[in-house]
Amino acid sequence: MSRDAANAITRLREGVVERARRHSPFLREALGARPDIAKNFLERGAAAAAELALLRDPELSLDRRLRRARNALALAVALGDL
């Protein structure tokens, strides 16, 4: 991929995150709670962000893991969709 194309993709992804932050209270809160998902989306795209969202933390109880995964996956999918 050329440097210009990579820069264009980066700008596009940054715009997506900014729109999500500006226009959706749910996504704004999710971005604050899971900045790692946003960073992964910015650097590697929606599929990588979704993969990160599905990683499990064995230290958490099942109900907390499920809520965390649900919110993280919702964020990753929304960013990919915008």
ZAMARGU-4260 file (C-alpha; in steps of 0.2 Angstrom, whole numbers, plus 5000, padded with zeros to 4 digits):
<rodrens>
0) 5000/5000/5000 | 5007/5017/4996 | 5010/5030/5009 | 4996/5041/5002 | 4984/5027/5003
5) 4989/5023/5021 | 4987/5041/5026 | 4970/5042/5018 | 4965/5026/5027 | 4971/5034/5043
10) 4962/5050/5041 | 4946/5041/5037 | 4947/5030/5053 | 4951/5046/5063 | 4936/5054/5056
15) 4925/5039/5060 | 4931/5039/5078 | 4928/5058/5079 | 4910/5056/5072 | 4907/5042/5084
20) 4913/5053/5099 | 4903/5068/5093 | 4886/5060/5088 | 4883/5045/5099 | 4883/5046/5118
25) 4884/5027/5119 | 4899/5026/5108 | 4907/5041/5117 | 4906/5031/5133 | 4912/5015/5125
30) 4927/5024/5118 | 4931/5031/5135 | 4929/5014/5143 | 4939/5004/5130 | 4952/5016/5122
35) 4961/5000/5117 | 4948/4996/5104 | 4948/5013/5097 | 4967/5012/5096 | 4967/4995/5087
40) 4954/5002/5075 | 4964/5017/5071 | 4980/5007/5068 | 4973/4990/5061 | 4955/4992/5056
45) 4938/4985/5061 | 4942/4967/5060 | 4957/4969/5072 | 4947/4979/5084 | 4933/4966/5084
50) 4946/4952/5087 | 4953/4962/5102 | 4935/4964/5108 | 4932/4946/5109 | 4948/4942/5119
55) 4944/4935/5136 | 4950/4941/5153 | 4950/4925/5164 | 4952/4936/5180 | 4934/4943/5178
60) 4918/4934/5182 | 4908/4927/5168 | 4895/4940/5169 | 4908/4954/5168 | 4917/4946/5154
65) 4901/4945/5144 | 4896/4963/5147 | 4914/4969/5143 | 4914/4958/5127 | 4897/4964/5122
70) 4901/4983/5124 | 4918/4981/5116 | 4911/4971/5101 | 4897/4984/5099 | 4910/4998/5098
75) 4921/4988/5086 | 4906/4984/5074 | 4900/5002/5075 | 4917/5009/5071 | 4918/4997/5056
80) 4900/5002/5050 | 4903/5021/5051
</rodrens>
